[in-house]
């Protein structure tokens, strides 16, 4: 009977990640959310889900399952699997690799998976280093790397990324965020096999961190498993908690979490523990201030007393971070409407062509505000004789227009809160515009936000005295 029970235990460990973890890590005490996490990993390994993002508070057991136990278990089940695992630093990735090897070198593991073993001195044709090892007699291997590190020359059937950001400073840095995105798109993603599966597991830091950008830019592709430290909204089907319950009370009860919240502040609490990152200091224009209209923009324009174009231009030698944005705003009574927008990376000739095209489309938008920075003055100079109504922004004597971007956003925010600013529902270009506005100043671009403040200020504030023109 004892031998039969042992045989069944070994079979359970072979077939499921959580029993494997308990068998190779006797001190492990899983909570219900570890079962959810293990099942999520298993669905990825089995190919049921191919691209998954797991958002989890710090120190709640994600690395033990995803970065240590899962690679060993996967290679045991399929020694031809090719795994690339990454974390924020090469040192941490190497430490994870060492833990994976330690698991695979245990007696328990060898009993479960006798066909999967690490190379030895008897296997001179198979590599075993601090960050890379192969499975003798099979095609499989495991490669660990720091985010940003080189992984060229290898192909992954399973990609694991665990915490790509080291700390708040890195997550708040546009340079670091862009570098991690570039590494993901140009290095990591290009190493994936045609049928590869990917798990990104991280604590959220920023609205534009890697998880945020993937969710936004590839909607529907990534399945998101989001676990809150304290349940304060409707629970998903696999969350058994009542509102107000802690995620792992045996580890961090509500008193401990309340102490953490008081210590780190609301911004880090919402991001790290509740997976709801916000702009530094909170956003100026909130998402619940947004109002939309469904009427055809041309029909709205026919009822407007004034139409204006606003242009935020890129620099002459613009890199990939600079956009040119042109918008058309109309004023009807006490409300202003965003009627149209163009947004693209453009050279100076391309910008000139875009201004002419938008002017032809909206001929009654006879005032054209062009921010007097970057290519703006060159655009005005080039078109002054061909296109009437070009105005350099800020206008002379306009106090607010000469203020900083933050002050401009603060000045227009009451109009958004009052519902005086309306956006065209369903416009194909609207998503990026909205994200810039509600996440300012944390977003990586602010071109749409800059064009917006120009239009709202011009239409709803007096151009010289900074008094409200029409506001009810």
C-alpha positions in Angstrom: 0.0 0.0 0.0 2.8 2.4 0.8 4.5 1.7 -2.5 1.2 2.3 -4.3 0.6 5.6 -2.5 4.2 6.7 -3.4 3.7 5.8 -7.0 0.5 7.8 -7.1 2.2 10.8 -5.5 4.9 10.6 -8.1 2.3 10.5 -10.9 0.5 13.5 -9.5 3.8 15.4 -9.3 4.5 14.6 -12.9 1.1 15.7 -14.1 0.5 18.9 -12.1 2.8 21.8 -11.0 1.5 22.3 -7.5 2.0 18.6 -6.4 5.4 18.8 -8.0 6.2 22.0 -6.0 5.0 20.3 -2.7 7.1 17.2 -3.4 10.3 19.2 -4.2 9.8 21.9 -1.6 8.5 20.4 1.7 8.3 23.8 3.4 5.9 25.2 0.8 2.5 26.1 2.2 0.2 27.1 -0.7 -2.6 29.5 -0.4 -5.6 29.4 -2.8 -4.0 32.0 -5.1 -1.0 29.7 -5.6 -3.4 27.1 -7.0 -4.7 29.7 -9.4 -1.2 30.6 -10.3 -0.2 27.0 -10.8 -3.3 26.3 -12.9 -2.5 29.4 -15.0 1.1 28.2 -15.7 -0.2 24.7 -16.5 -2.6 26.1 -19.1 0.3 27.9 -20.7 2.5 24.8 -20.7 -0.3 22.7 -22.2 -0.9 25.4 -24.9 -4.5 26.2 -23.8 -3.4 29.8 -23.2 -0.4 31.1 -25.2 0.2 34.6 -23.8 -0.5 35.4 -20.2 0.3 38.3 -17.9 0.2 37.7 -14.1 -0.1 40.7 -11.9 0.7 39.9 -8.2 1.8 41.9 -5.1 5.4 41.6 -4.0 6.5 38.6 -2.0 3.3 36.6 -2.7 5.0 33.5 -4.2 5.1 34.2 -7.9 8.8 33.6 -8.4 8.9 30.3 -6.5 6.3 28.9 -8.9 7.1 30.6 -12.2 10.9 31.1 -12.1 12.1 28.1 -10.0 9.6 25.2 -10.0 7.9 25.6 -13.4 11.1 25.4 -15.6 12.3 22.2 -13.8 8.8 20.7 -14.0 8.4 21.6 -17.7 11.8 20.1 -18.7 10.9 17.0 -16.8 7.7 16.6 -18.7 9.3 17.5 -22.0 13.1 17.4 -22.1 12.9 18.9 -25.7 11.4 22.2 -24.3 13.5 25.3 -24.9 13.1 27.8 -22.2 14.3 31.4 -22.0 13.8 33.0 -18.6 14.5 36.7 -17.9 14.4 39.0 -14.9 15.5 42.6 -14.3 19.1 41.8 -13.7 21.6 39.1 -14.9 22.6 38.3 -11.3 19.0 37.6 -10.3 18.4 35.5 -13.5 21.6 33.5 -12.7 20.4 32.9 -9.2 17.1 31.6 -10.6 19.0 29.3 -12.9 21.0 28.0 -10.0 17.8 27.2 -8.1 16.4 25.4 -11.2 19.5 23.3 -11.4 19.4 22.5 -7.7 15.8 21.2 -8.0 16.7 19.1 -11.1 19.7 17.6 -9.2 17.6 16.4 -6.3 16.7 12.7 -5.6 13.0 13.5 -5.7 13.3 15.0 -9.2 15.3 12.1 -10.6 12.7 9.7 -9.3 9.9 11.7 -11.0 11.7 12.4 -14.3 14.5 9.8 -14.9 14.8 10.8 -18.6 15.7 14.4 -17.8 19.1 15.1 -16.2 21.7 17.8 -16.2 25.0 17.4 -18.1 27.9 15.9 -16.3 31.6 15.4 -17.1 30.5 12.3 -19.1 28.6 14.7 -21.5 31.3 16.8 -23.1 29.0 17.8 -26.0 26.3 19.4 -23.7 26.8 22.7 -21.9 26.3 23.5 -18.3 27.1 27.1 -17.2 25.7 29.5 -14.6 23.1 30.8 -17.0 22.6 28.0 -19.5 22.3 24.3 -19.6 21.2 21.6 -22.1 19.4 18.3 -21.5 21.7 15.5 -22.7 20.1 13.3 -25.4 17.4 15.9 -26.1 16.9 19.2 -27.8 15.8 21.0 -24.7 17.7 23.7 -22.8 17.3 26.5 -20.3 18.7 30.0 -20.7 18.5 32.8 -18.2 19.3 36.4 -18.9 18.8 39.9 -17.5 16.2 42.0 -19.2 18.2 43.9 -21.9 20.8 41.1 -22.1 21.6 39.1 -25.2 19.7 35.9 -26.0 20.4 35.8 -29.7 21.2 32.4 -31.2 18.6 30.7 -29.1 14.9 30.0 -29.8 12.3 29.6 -27.1 9.2 27.4 -27.0 8.5 28.8 -23.6 9.4 32.4 -22.5 9.3 33.5 -18.9 9.7 37.1 -17.7 9.7 37.7 -14.0 9.7 41.3 -12.7 11.4 43.2 -15.6 11.7 46.4 -13.4 14.1 46.6 -10.4 12.5 49.5 -8.6 10.3 52.6 -8.8 13.2 54.7 -10.2 13.5 52.4 -13.2 9.8 52.1 -13.7 9.4 55.9 -13.7 12.2 56.5 -16.1 11.0 56.9 -19.7 14.4 55.9 -20.9 14.4 52.6 -18.9 10.8 51.8 -19.9 11.6 52.4 -23.6 14.8 50.2 -23.3 12.8 47.3 -21.8 10.1 47.7 -24.5 12.8 47.7 -27.2 14.4 44.6 -25.7 11.1 42.8 -25.6 10.1 43.6 -29.1 13.4 43.4 -30.9 15.2 40.7 -28.9 12.9 38.6 -26.7 9.9 38.4 -29.0 12.0 37.6 -32.1 13.5 34.6 -30.3 10.1 32.9 -29.9 9.2 29.8 -31.9 6.1 29.8 -34.0 4.1 28.0 -31.4 5.8 29.5 -28.3 4.0 30.4 -25.1 4.9 33.3 -22.9 4.3 34.2 -19.3 5.0 37.7 -18.0 4.7 37.9 -14.3 5.2 41.2 -12.5 4.2 43.6 -9.9 2.8 46.6 -11.6 4.7 49.9 -11.3 3.6 52.3 -14.0 0.8 52.8 -16.4 3.3 52.4 -19.2 5.3 49.5 -17.9 5.7 46.4 -20.0 2.4 44.8 -18.9 0.5 48.1 -19.4 1.9 48.6 -22.9 1.2 45.0 -24.0 -2.4 45.1 -22.7 -2.9 48.4 -24.4 -1.2 47.7 -27.7 -2.2 44.1 -28.2 -5.8 44.0 -26.8 -7.2 40.5 -26.7 -3.9 38.8 -27.2 -2.9 38.6 -23.6 -4.9 36.9 -20.9 -4.5 38.9 -17.7 -4.6 37.2 -14.2 -4.8 40.0 -11.7 -4.6 39.3 -8.0 -5.2 42.2 -5.5 -3.6 42.3 -2.1 -7.0 43.4 -0.7 -10.2 42.7 -2.6 -11.9 46.1 -3.0 -13.9 45.4 -6.2 -15.9 42.6 -7.8 -14.1 39.3 -7.5 -13.4 37.2 -10.6 -14.8 33.7 -10.7 -11.7 32.1 -9.3 -11.3 34.5 -6.4 -13.2 33.1 -3.3 -12.8 36.2 -1.2 -15.3 38.6 0.1 -14.8 42.3 -0.4 -12.1 43.6 2.1 -10.3 40.3 2.5 -6.5 40.0 2.2 -5.0 37.8 -0.5 -2.8 35.8 1.8 -3.7 36.5 5.4 -1.4 33.8 6.8 1.5 35.8 5.3 0.2 39.4 5.2 -3.0 40.0 7.1 -5.1 43.2 6.9 -3.2 44.9 9.7 0.2 44.2 8.0 -1.1 45.4 4.7 -2.6 48.6 6.3 0.9 49.3 7.8 2.5 48.8 4.4 0.0 51.2 2.8 0.6 53.8 5.4 4.4 53.4 4.9 4.7 53.4 1.2 1.9 55.8 0.3 -1.2 55.6 -1.9 0.6 55.6 -5.3 2.9 52.7 -4.6 0.1 50.8 -2.7 -2.3 51.1 -5.7 0.4 50.0 -8.2 2.4 47.4 -6.3 -0.4 45.8 -4.2 -3.6 46.6 -6.1 -2.2 46.4 -9.6 -3.6 49.8 -10.5 -0.7 52.1 -11.4 -1.4 55.8 -11.7 0.5 58.9 -12.8 3.0 60.3 -10.3 1.0 62.4 -7.9 -2.2 61.2 -9.5 -3.5 62.2 -12.9 -4.8 65.8 -13.5 -7.7 64.7 -15.8 -9.4 61.6 -14.5 -10.9 58.9 -16.6 -14.3 59.4 -15.1 -14.3 63.0 -16.4 -14.4 61.8 -20.0 -17.5 62.6 -22.0 -18.3 61.3 -25.5 -20.6 62.2 -28.3 -22.0 59.9 -31.1 -23.2 62.5 -33.6 -21.2 62.8 -36.8 -18.4 65.3 -36.3 -19.3 67.2 -39.5 -22.8 67.7 -38.2 -21.5 69.0 -34.9 -19.2 71.4 -36.8 -22.2 72.9 -38.6 -23.6 74.0 -35.3 -20.3 75.3 -33.9 -19.7 79.1 -33.5 -16.0 78.6 -33.9 -13.6 76.0 -35.2 -9.8 75.9 -34.6 -6.9 73.7 -35.5 -4.1 73.0 -33.0 -0.7 71.6 -34.0 2.0 70.1 -31.8 5.1 69.5 -34.0 8.1 67.3 -33.7 11.7 68.4 -33.8 13.6 68.6 -37.2 15.5 65.4 -36.5 12.7 63.6 -34.7 13.4 60.2 -33.3 10.9 57.4 -32.7 9.6 59.1 -29.5 8.3 62.3 -31.3 4.9 62.6 -32.9 3.2 65.3 -34.8 -0.4 65.8 -33.7 -3.0 68.0 -35.4 -6.5 68.4 -33.9 -9.7 70.2 -34.9 -11.8 71.6 -32.1 -15.2 73.1 -32.3 -17.1 75.3 -29.8 -20.9 74.9 -29.4 -22.4 77.0 -26.6 -20.4 76.2 -23.4 -19.0 73.0 -24.8 -16.0 72.1 -27.0 -15.8 69.1 -29.2 -12.8 67.2 -30.5 -13.8 66.7 -34.2 -10.7 65.2 -35.8 -7.1 64.3 -35.3 -4.0 63.3 -37.2 -1.1 61.7 -35.4 2.0 60.3 -36.9 5.8 60.6 -37.0 6.5 63.1 -39.7 9.4 65.0 -41.3 9.0 68.8 -41.9 7.7 68.2 -45.5 5.3 65.6 -44.1 4.0 68.0 -41.4 3.4 70.7 -44.0 1.5 68.3 -46.2 -0.6 67.2 -43.1 -1.5 70.8 -42.2 -2.6 71.5 -45.8 -4.7 68.2 -45.9 -6.4 68.9 -42.6 -7.1 72.5 -43.6 -8.7 71.3 -46.8 -10.9 68.8 -44.9 -12.0 71.5 -42.4 -12.0 74.8 -44.3 -14.0 76.6 -41.6 -11.3 75.9 -39.0 -9.7 79.1 -40.1 -7.5 79.7 -37.1 -4.6 77.3 -37.0 -2.6 77.4 -33.7 0.9 76.0 -34.2 3.1 75.6 -31.1 6.2 77.8 -31.6 8.6 75.0 -30.8 10.4 72.2 -32.7 9.3 72.4 -36.3 6.4 74.8 -35.5 8.2 78.0 -36.6 9.4 76.4 -39.9 5.8 75.2 -40.6 4.5 78.7 -40.1 7.2 80.2 -42.3 6.7 77.7 -45.1 2.9 78.1 -45.2 2.3 81.7 -44.3 1.9 82.8 -47.9 -0.2 79.8 -48.9 -2.5 79.3 -45.9 -4.2 82.1 -43.9 -4.9 81.9 -40.2 -1.6 80.5 -39.0 -0.9 81.6 -35.4 2.2 80.8 -33.4 1.4 79.5 -30.0 1.7 81.0 -27.4 0.0 84.1 -28.6 1.6 87.3 -27.5 0.3 88.4 -24.2 -1.4 85.1 -23.4 -0.3 84.4 -19.8 -1.4 80.8 -19.6 -0.1 79.8 -23.0 3.3 80.9 -21.8 3.1 78.7 -18.7 4.4 75.2 -18.3 2.5 72.1 -19.6 1.4 71.1 -16.1 -0.2 74.5 -15.5 -2.0 74.3 -18.8 -3.4 70.9 -17.9 -4.5 72.2 -14.5 -6.2 75.1 -16.2 -8.3 73.0 -18.5 -9.2 70.2 -16.0 -12.3 72.0 -14.6 -13.8 72.0 -18.0 -13.3 68.2 -18.3 -14.7 67.7 -14.8 -17.8 69.8 -15.7 -18.4 67.8 -18.8 -17.7 70.7 -21.1 -15.2 68.7 -23.3 -16.5 66.0 -25.5 -14.7 63.3 -27.5 -15.9 61.4 -30.6 -16.9 57.9 -29.5 -15.5 55.2 -31.6 -12.9 57.3 -33.5 -10.1 54.9 -34.6 -7.4 57.3 -33.3 -9.1 58.1 -30.0 -7.4 55.5 -27.7 -3.9 56.9 -27.7 -5.2 60.4 -27.3 -7.3 59.4 -24.2 -4.4 57.5 -22.6 -2.1 60.5 -23.0 -4.6 62.8 -21.4 -5.7 60.7 -18.4 -2.2 59.5 -17.6 -0.4 62.9 -18.0 2.4 63.4 -17.0 3.4 59.8 -16.6 2.7 58.8 -20.2 5.7 58.5 -22.6 4.1 60.9 -25.1 2.2 64.2 -24.5 1.7 65.4 -28.0 -2.1 64.8 -28.0 -2.4 66.4 -24.6 -0.5 69.5 -25.7 -2.7 69.9 -28.8 -5.8 69.5 -26.6 -4.8 72.2 -24.1 -4.2 74.6 -26.9 -7.7 74.0 -28.3 -9.5 74.1 -25.0 -7.6 77.2 -23.7 -8.2 79.1 -27.0 -12.0 78.3 -27.1 -12.9 78.6 -23.4 -10.4 81.0 -21.9 -9.9 84.7 -22.8 -6.7 85.0 -24.8 -5.2 87.7 -22.7 -6.8 87.9 -19.2 -7.0 84.2 -18.5 -10.7 84.6 -17.6 -13.3 82.0 -18.6 -15.0 82.9 -21.9 -18.0 80.6 -21.6 -18.3 78.3 -18.6 -21.6 77.1 -17.1 
